[in-house]
Amino acid sequence: YWLIRCTMAETDWNAICQEILDTKTCYAVITADTEGNVYYAAPLDDGGNFQYNLYGGAQADAYEAEVTQEDGSKKSETVDEVNNLLLVLKGEDSKIPTGHGVRINGTKYMKVGLKVENETYKAPCSDGVHDIKVKQTHHFKKGSEAACVLEQGEYVVICLCDASKPEQQSALAANAAAGAFYWLFGE
């Protein structure tokens, strides 16, 4: 895909997500903003719907899940993935309800390490590799599943990876995800 930097109204989220997927560093990409609106996710299912998503927030599709309580018991609670992820991005992790954690597409992840701020990534784009500085990056893991979440300006890019594959490590996916910010903002 050859992309052209453009205004928000003209942004081709499909092309941006596809370019990230083409790097083979992740199996899914979700793009959103810092208000919780999901713009696009790829790949799509056979019906043309998002195969992967964030649930809750502006989409109002939070869901019921069995949540482990502090005493080890389980209780059915409403999980809002969007709100919980936004709390992480705001540095308010402690406000996430006990047992909810960070969930993306129904999978509960553990945070790996601390937030990385102002990191420069080598973004592989269709017109070359670009050095892109990103405001903040978070890495999450559940077994061999990994997720990296990058925020720059008002945009959030999430890559889901199968960390059992050498080419799908979270750090490699972060480089690819930074490519979205190249198309949105330039270098």
Secondary structure, 3 states (H helix, E strand, C coil): CCCCCCCHHHCCHHHHHHHHHHCCCCCEEEEEECCCCEEEEECECCCCCECCCCCCHHHCCCEEEEEECCCCCEEEEEECHHHHHHHHHCCCHHHCCCCCCEEECCEEEEEEEEEEEEEEEEEEECCEEEEEEEEEEEEEEECCEEEEEEEECCEEEEEEEECCCHHHCHHHHHHHHHHHHHHHHCC
